[in-house]
Amino acid sequence: MTVDSSTPAGVRVPDSKLAREATELVRDSTSELIYDHSRRVYFFGSLQGRNRDLSFDPELLYIAAMFHDLGLNEPFHGSGRRFEVDSADEARRFLQAHQVPQDSIRRVWTAIALHTTPGIPEFMEPEVALVTAGVEYDVLGIGYHNIDEADRTAIVALHPRPGFKPRILEAFVDGIRPKPQTTFGNVKADVLAHYVPGFERGDFVRTILDSPWAE
């Protein structure tokens, strides 16, 4: 299988065996929507890293970006765990199989596990910060004007996003509807509240007051 090594906006996809195999694995095991989104996350995250003058490992950033939504896939619907953790664990298994150093595995796992937890990744290692930055750029439009229009256009031309907003929300719903308890305390509760009739989000205050402690 040929791996696309295009370099929109001057950002190069790592040309390593590890990166090529990650590309093939993700492309073969998930939807075109998630594949294109994951590639954009890498490109946008890299550009945000350049804007912030951060020194990062492109290969680790690429692996984390490519695996970050894999846990939305149907095989994980019954895991009972947050999809971010399922995604991170899949990346860890992949990296362990390739005998990647433990510290690198930890950074990738953390980058994926925290990518929907705003306010924390930005203060961690660059790879962790930039996966979240790429996700926030592509999904939420945070920092939209921090990337030049020409660069943004080049990335979207390579990995288009037709109807992306409703389609990514549908992917979120499909991935987390079977395990609604995993949305307690995180942003995905908003998704189910909008799209799943009868969903009741967990209440942190109520959980404290109703705990078995007497006082």
N, C-alpha and C positions, 0 to 999 in steps of 0.2 A: 504494500500500500504506500502510495506517495504521500509524504507529509508536506503540507504547505509551509514554505519557509519565507514567505513574503515579509517585507519589513516596512509596513506603513508607519508614517511619522518618524522614521528613523529608528524604530524599535525592532530589534532582531529577536526572533524566537530562538532560544538556545538550540544549537545543532549538535545535540549529544544523543547517545543511545537512550539514555534515561528519558529525555524529553520526547524523543520520537515515539518510544513505547507508551509513554503517558498519553500522548496525543491519540494514538491508535486505540488505546484502551477506552478512553473517554468517548471518542467519536463512535466506537462500535457498541458502547453500552448505554448510551443515553440519547436523548432527542437532539435534533438539529438545533432547536431553540436553546437548550442548555449548553450544547457545544459552542455555538456562536457567542453566547453570553459569556461563557468561561474564557474564551479567547479574548473578547473585548476587555474583560476584567484585567487580564494580564497586560494588554496594551495600555489601557487607561491607568492602571496602577503604576506601570513603569514611567509613564509621562508625569504622573503626580510625584513619583520619587525624584524625577529629574527636577521638577519645579521646586521641590523641598530640599534639594541638594542632599539627598540621602544616598548612602552607599549600600547597595543591596546585592544579594546573590540572584541573578536573573533566573537561574535554573530552579532554585527553591521557590521563588515567586511564581514561576510558570507552573510548577507541579501543584502548588497550593491553589492557584487560580483554576487550573483544569479540574481538580477534584472537588472544589468547594461545594458544589450542589449535587454531587453524585448520590448522596443519601436521600434525595427526593424520589429516586427510582423505586419501582414497584417491589423489588426484592426486600426493601427495607421498611415497607409499610407496617409490618408486624413486629418490628424490633422493640417498640416501646421506648425508644430513646429519641432525643432530639436529632433531627436530620443532620444538623451540623456535626454531631458526634459520629454518626454513621459515616458521613463523608470523610471526616478526619481519620477515622479508623481504617477506612479503605486506602487512603493515602499512606498511612503508616505501614499497612501490610505490603503495599506496592514497594515502598522504599526499603523496608526490611529485606524483601526478597532480592533487592539489588544491592544489599550490603552497604547502604548509605550510613554515614556516621550518625550516632544517636542524637547529637545536638542538632544536626540538620533536620532529622525526623521530628524532633520536639518542636522546632520552629514551624515546620509545615503543619503539624497537627494543631498547634496553638492558633496559627493564622486562620485555619479553616474553622475550628471550633468557635472562635470568637468573632467571626465575620458579621454576625447579626447582633453583636453586643456593643452598641456605640458608647464612646466615652472612655474606653479602655485600650483598644488596639493601638491608637495613635501614640501612646506612651511606651510602647513595647518595641521589639526589634523591627527594623525596617520592613522585613518580609511580612511580618504580622500586620504592621500598620498599612502596608500598601495593598494587601488583599482587600482589606476593608475599604480603603480609599477607592479601589477599582470597582468594588461592588456598589458603594454609595454613589459613585459617578454614573455607572451604567443603569442602575435601578432607580435611584432617587434624584439624580441630577445634581447632587451636592458638588459644588465647585465647578459647575458646568462651564463657566466662562474662563476658568483657569487654564483650559487647554485650547489652543488655537483652533479656529474653525476648520482650517485646511487639514490639520492633523486628525481632528474628530471625523471629518468627512472621509478621509482615507481609510480609517479604521472601520467605519460603518460600511464603506464600499466593499471591503474584504469580508466582513462578517455582518451582513444586513440585519436590521431589526424590524421587519414588517409586523405591525400590530403587536409590538413587544409588550406594552403595558398590560393589556388584558391577558395575553398569553402567559406571561411570567406569573401573574397572579393566579391563573388557572393551574399552573404547575405547582405553585406553593400549596394551593388548596388540595390538589390530588395527593401531594406528598405528605401532608400533615393531617388531613381529615381523619385517617384511620387511627391516629394517636393524639387526640386533642389535648390530653393531659400534658404533653410535652411543650405546650405553648405558655404554660404558667410562668409569668414574670418576663416574657420576652415579646418582641415585636410581632411574632407570627400570630399572637392572639387576635390582633387587629384583622388579619386576613380571614380567620374563621368567623369572627364577629360580623364581617361584611357579607360573607358568601355561604355560610352554613347555617340554615335555619335551626333554631333551638340551641345553638352553641352558647354555653355559659362560661365566661372567662373566670379563671381563678381570682380570688380577691385576697391580697396579701394581708390586709388589716383583719378581714374576717377569719383568715387562717390562724392568725395570732390569737384573736379573741376566743375562737372555738377550740383551741388546742386543749389537750387533757390536763394542762397545768391548772392548779387551783387559782393561782394569781400571777 
